[in-house]
Amino acid sequence: MQSRRTLLAVAEVAAWWVPLAALWLVLVSTVDPLEVAVGAGASAVVALVARGARRAVTGR
């Protein structure tokens, strides 16, 4: 049961991360390795915050 919960958590974070990272790449003017790394990191942080906010609101 714990592995299913972990898998769902990873899937939820990934579901947030992918569109956020894509949005970052669309909005930056130059795409170089540093911009990609910063965008990936920032998107990961925001995806984790979004999951935490959803859990806080729904109580699950």
NORMOSUL-V6516 format. One record per residue. N is the residue number from 0. PSI is psi in whole degrees, 0 to 359 (none if undefined). D_LAST is the distance of its C-alpha to the last C-alpha in Angstrom with 2 decimals. Layout:
# NORMOSUL-V6516
n	psi	d_last
N	PSI	D_LAST
N	PSI	D_LAST
This chain:
# NORMOSUL-V6516
n	psi	d_last
0	322	14.94
1	322	14.14
2	326	16.19
3	318	14.39
4	319	11.02
5	317	13.26
6	318	15.04
7	323	12.19
8	316	11.26
9	319	15.02
10	321	15.47
11	317	13.07
12	319	14.91
13	323	18.13
14	330	17.52
15	319	17.38
16	317	20.16
17	306	22.71
18	328	23.25
19	318	23.12
20	320	25.72
21	319	27.77
22	317	27.81
23	313	28.99
24	328	31.76
25	325	32.85
26	344	33.17
27	151	35.05
28	326	38.80
29	137	39.59
30	98	37.69
31	171	38.73
32	323	36.98
33	318	36.01
34	321	34.40
35	318	32.43
36	316	31.24
37	317	30.29
38	319	28.51
39	318	26.55
40	314	25.58
41	320	24.68
42	323	22.62
43	317	20.69
44	313	19.98
45	324	18.91
46	319	16.68
47	320	14.83
48	319	14.73
49	319	13.49
50	317	10.49
51	320	9.86
52	319	10.60
53	318	8.34
54	323	5.22
55	323	7.42
56	317	8.25
57	340	5.54
58	13	3.81
59	none	0.00
